[in-house]
Amino acid sequence: MIVFVGEQSAPQLMEPNDFGKFSVKIAAAKDRFEELRKLLLGAVEFDGESIAWVCADKLLEMSSVASDAAWRGELARMIEKARPHGWIRDDPKIAIKAHVVWDCAKSSRE
């Protein structure tokens, strides 16, 4: 599962059925970090430039398959599987820890 952030767009969920990986991919240069931190507040909270916490509720909003009970069940299983590893934060809302990938090359092609 990839939370994709384009230059001018709201976050989008890509590969929603891949519950084995989780990352935030940003099609922008790192010099936009502070701007993106403010723009994504509420959906993605950054813990530096390489780690982000993604609000689970926002994943449901981003997903085109969130109305599928089986998909929601898989998301819940992913969260519970990640919890013992410290990859889940419950306060103030449930959030999933993700590695941030900066894809400047993609940004320059768009």
Backbone bond lengths (Angstrom), bond angles and torsions (degrees), N, CA, C in turn:
res aa  C-N    CA-C-N  psi(-1)  N-CA   C-N-CA  omega(-1)  CA-C   N-CA-C  phi
1 M - - - 1.437 - - 1.526 107.56 -
2 I 1.300 115.53 132.27 1.457 121.15 -179.14 1.522 109.30 -127.40
3 V 1.311 116.26 128.37 1.459 120.73 170.69 1.525 104.89 -92.30
4 F 1.322 116.44 110.74 1.463 121.76 -176.05 1.525 109.75 -99.31
5 V 1.330 115.19 131.11 1.463 121.49 177.91 1.527 107.14 -119.99
6 G 1.332 116.11 112.59 1.455 121.11 177.12 1.517 110.81 -87.22
7 E 1.310 115.71 176.39 1.471 121.60 -178.75 1.530 112.87 -55.30
8 Q 1.313 117.53 -46.77 1.462 120.91 -172.84 1.526 113.79 -121.65
9 S 1.319 117.68 10.29 1.460 118.25 -171.88 1.521 112.69 -113.86
10 A 1.316 113.79 162.19 1.460 120.51 173.13 1.531 107.61 -71.42
11 P 1.319 118.50 158.45 1.460 120.53 179.18 1.529 111.22 -58.31
12 Q 1.323 115.46 142.42 1.461 122.47 178.19 1.519 108.58 -125.20
13 L 1.323 116.13 146.97 1.459 120.47 178.14 1.521 108.70 -95.42
14 M 1.323 115.72 121.71 1.455 122.02 178.13 1.533 108.31 -112.99
15 E 1.319 115.23 151.11 1.467 121.29 -178.74 1.528 111.32 52.14
16 P 1.340 116.83 52.65 1.465 120.08 -173.56 1.528 114.70 -64.73
17 N 1.316 117.54 -17.74 1.462 119.73 -178.67 1.519 113.36 -95.95
18 D 1.326 117.48 3.18 1.453 121.03 177.35 1.526 108.52 -95.16
19 F 1.313 115.46 92.22 1.466 121.17 -176.88 1.520 112.17 -87.70
20 G 1.335 117.10 2.57 1.450 121.39 -177.95 1.517 114.16 -89.44
21 K 1.324 117.08 -10.81 1.463 120.01 178.19 1.523 108.15 -142.30
22 F 1.325 115.69 156.47 1.457 119.60 -178.41 1.516 108.37 -151.45
23 S 1.328 117.13 124.11 1.467 120.39 179.25 1.520 110.08 -152.81
24 V 1.323 114.10 165.86 1.457 122.09 172.89 1.521 105.83 -113.76
25 K 1.323 116.60 121.46 1.464 121.49 179.91 1.521 108.19 -110.92
26 I 1.324 115.59 124.99 1.457 120.42 -175.93 1.524 109.62 -117.05
27 A 1.331 115.34 121.01 1.466 121.62 178.85 1.518 108.76 -89.39
28 A 1.323 115.01 68.98 1.465 121.43 -179.20 1.518 108.19 -162.85
29 A 1.301 115.51 161.85 1.463 120.92 176.39 1.527 110.05 -78.01
30 K 1.317 115.99 151.99 1.465 120.78 -179.42 1.524 113.09 -62.01
31 D 1.320 117.56 -18.93 1.468 118.39 179.46 1.529 111.83 -68.82
32 R 1.339 117.63 -8.46 1.472 121.90 176.38 1.531 111.72 -95.68
33 F 1.330 115.87 9.22 1.457 120.57 -174.77 1.531 113.20 -52.68
34 E 1.312 118.28 -52.96 1.472 120.64 -177.02 1.527 111.49 -62.80
35 E 1.323 116.69 -39.53 1.468 120.69 177.76 1.528 110.27 -62.43
36 L 1.334 117.25 -45.90 1.466 121.18 -179.34 1.522 111.13 -68.20
37 R 1.314 116.93 -35.90 1.470 120.30 177.82 1.530 109.72 -55.67
38 K 1.321 116.92 -44.55 1.470 121.80 -179.89 1.529 110.91 -72.00
39 L 1.318 117.02 -42.65 1.459 122.58 -177.81 1.529 112.21 -62.13
40 L 1.315 117.32 -38.20 1.465 121.94 -174.11 1.523 114.02 -93.80
41 L 1.324 116.64 0.38 1.456 121.02 -178.24 1.530 110.48 -52.23
42 G 1.300 116.10 131.89 1.467 121.19 -177.68 1.518 112.01 102.08
43 A 1.323 116.44 -29.89 1.465 120.79 177.70 1.524 110.10 -105.85
44 V 1.322 114.98 -46.29 1.463 121.50 -177.75 1.526 108.12 -132.84
45 E 1.319 115.72 126.47 1.464 120.81 176.46 1.527 107.57 -113.28
46 F 1.316 116.44 121.36 1.456 120.67 -177.08 1.518 111.45 -84.82
47 D 1.328 114.21 141.58 1.454 122.97 173.59 1.534 105.07 -117.92
48 G 1.332 115.56 69.07 1.455 121.68 -171.09 1.521 110.16 88.38
49 E 1.318 116.29 -174.46 1.470 120.76 -176.37 1.519 113.80 -81.23
50 S 1.329 118.86 -12.29 1.458 119.96 -174.21 1.525 115.31 -113.59
51 I 1.336 117.48 -8.88 1.464 121.52 179.70 1.518 109.56 -129.04
52 A 1.332 115.31 138.88 1.463 120.57 176.91 1.517 108.83 -136.13
53 W 1.321 115.35 154.38 1.454 123.01 173.29 1.520 106.69 -113.16
54 V 1.334 116.90 121.56 1.459 122.20 -177.13 1.520 109.07 -104.54
55 C 1.317 116.19 125.32 1.460 122.43 179.89 1.537 109.69 -64.87
56 A 1.324 116.45 124.36 1.465 121.05 -178.63 1.529 111.36 -61.14
57 D 1.317 117.67 -37.39 1.472 120.38 178.04 1.521 110.92 -61.17
58 K 1.332 116.70 -37.29 1.470 120.74 179.72 1.529 110.96 -69.13
59 L 1.332 116.80 -31.01 1.468 119.54 175.49 1.524 110.14 -60.38
60 L 1.320 115.15 -41.09 1.468 119.49 178.43 1.521 110.85 -63.07
61 E 1.330 116.86 -39.05 1.470 120.57 178.53 1.531 111.58 -67.75
62 M 1.336 116.94 -35.26 1.459 121.39 -178.06 1.518 113.06 -77.24
63 S 1.315 117.10 -24.91 1.463 120.91 -171.87 1.515 113.12 -80.99
64 S 1.317 114.90 134.80 1.474 120.20 175.73 1.527 110.50 -80.08
65 V 1.328 117.33 -10.26 1.459 120.93 -177.88 1.532 112.39 -113.39
66 A 1.315 118.02 12.74 1.464 122.06 -176.24 1.523 113.23 -63.08
67 S 1.326 117.23 -21.69 1.464 119.17 178.65 1.533 111.77 -76.19
68 D 1.307 116.74 -10.76 1.468 122.52 179.68 1.539 109.04 -81.35
69 A 1.333 115.96 116.76 1.466 120.60 -177.76 1.526 111.44 -60.56
70 A 1.314 117.62 -35.89 1.463 120.67 179.56 1.537 110.38 -64.92
71 W 1.328 117.13 -40.18 1.467 120.71 178.88 1.526 110.20 -65.15
72 R 1.317 116.90 -44.79 1.468 120.42 178.40 1.533 110.71 -60.87
73 G 1.338 116.41 -37.02 1.466 120.87 176.66 1.517 111.71 -63.94
74 E 1.330 116.84 -41.56 1.468 121.00 177.80 1.532 110.89 -65.23
75 L 1.319 116.94 -39.34 1.462 120.50 177.08 1.528 109.88 -62.25
76 A 1.320 117.27 -44.43 1.464 121.41 178.60 1.526 110.67 -61.54
77 R 1.345 117.32 -40.55 1.465 120.95 177.66 1.534 111.03 -65.10
78 M 1.344 116.36 -40.19 1.459 120.17 178.40 1.532 109.88 -60.71
79 I 1.319 115.75 -43.87 1.462 120.38 -179.52 1.529 110.65 -62.54
80 E 1.312 116.99 -46.43 1.466 119.70 -178.67 1.520 111.98 -67.83
81 K 1.317 117.68 -32.80 1.460 121.75 177.04 1.541 110.78 -68.32
82 A 1.326 116.65 -34.68 1.469 121.63 -178.28 1.529 112.37 -80.97
83 R 1.306 116.95 -23.20 1.473 121.76 -174.43 1.536 113.47 -55.01
84 P 1.342 120.52 -47.81 1.470 119.10 -177.74 1.537 113.74 -64.48
85 H 1.313 117.31 -16.73 1.464 121.57 -178.76 1.537 112.56 -91.06
86 G 1.334 116.73 -0.96 1.458 120.36 -179.92 1.520 113.49 82.84
87 W 1.314 116.58 16.49 1.464 120.87 -177.54 1.526 112.58 -94.00
88 I 1.325 116.74 5.73 1.465 121.58 179.05 1.523 108.37 -124.78
89 R 1.316 114.59 135.74 1.464 121.52 176.93 1.527 106.65 -121.61
90 D 1.315 116.69 133.88 1.472 121.00 -175.76 1.518 114.87 -100.74
91 D 1.322 117.57 -8.34 1.456 119.22 -173.61 1.527 110.22 -126.33
92 P 1.289 120.49 127.24 1.456 127.82 7.48 1.532 112.92 -83.00
93 K 1.329 118.56 -23.85 1.468 122.72 173.92 1.517 107.18 -133.35
94 I 1.328 115.60 164.50 1.460 119.30 178.15 1.517 109.13 -63.27
95 A 1.335 115.91 127.46 1.463 121.93 178.68 1.528 108.70 -135.75
96 I 1.322 115.50 148.64 1.459 122.50 -178.07 1.520 108.75 -110.79
97 K 1.316 115.80 131.60 1.458 121.55 179.67 1.525 109.90 -74.12
98 A 1.327 115.73 136.29 1.464 120.60 -178.20 1.519 110.65 -138.94
99 H 1.313 115.05 147.11 1.461 121.40 172.05 1.530 107.02 -78.75
100 V 1.331 117.30 139.92 1.466 121.59 178.90 1.524 109.10 -99.54
101 V 1.330 114.90 129.70 1.462 121.97 176.73 1.521 107.35 -113.20
102 W 1.319 116.56 120.54 1.463 122.44 178.19 1.520 107.62 -93.60
103 D 1.327 117.64 119.70 1.453 122.78 -177.33 1.526 109.75 -115.90
104 C 1.319 116.12 76.22 1.472 121.58 -178.54 1.528 111.85 -64.73
105 A 1.334 117.10 -34.23 1.459 121.07 -178.60 1.526 110.16 -61.06
106 K 1.317 117.10 -43.53 1.463 120.76 178.84 1.521 109.84 -63.77
107 S 1.309 116.84 -39.92 1.454 121.52 179.79 1.532 111.65 -58.35
108 S 1.311 116.72 -42.62 1.458 119.70 -176.66 1.515 112.79 -73.58
109 R 1.337 118.03 -17.78 1.473 121.08 179.54 1.514 112.10 -87.53
110 E 1.344 117.51 -19.78 1.466 120.08 -174.94 1.505 111.32 -76.85
